């Protein structure tokens, strides 16, 4: 039996369903001990219910209830996995070196590090600059990209799309 079981998470910054994330993480854990579980995520800063970005470290200073009211798949998965006793492996994007591609580069690095399962919590694209948005409904770009990379890498991937 391996020492750890890695579960990758990607998701939209506005994802606001902690109930679905918690159920997915518990299902991924199965009968494995929590000490064997590792959550891999991109450490995207959470958003307030009104959509304002809140720095990760500032959000950690909030009460537990306030933390769980924030939006963002990475944030919610991190908080829930921590509560479950999992190890956490964050992979923040390097936006300074790669202002436009930092997230996509980070996604590729996370996926290439490997995982036993990948969970993708994808909301509809809300980017006002997206050229596809007026023409067709589609998922958020970063989360959809990361889920696709995991699928291409042969990692069992489950998509939760709103």
Helices and strands as residue ranges (DSSP letters): E 5-11, H 18-29, G 34-36, E 37-41, H 56-60, H 64-69, H 73-84, E 87-90, H 102-112, E 117-122, H 141-152, E 157-161
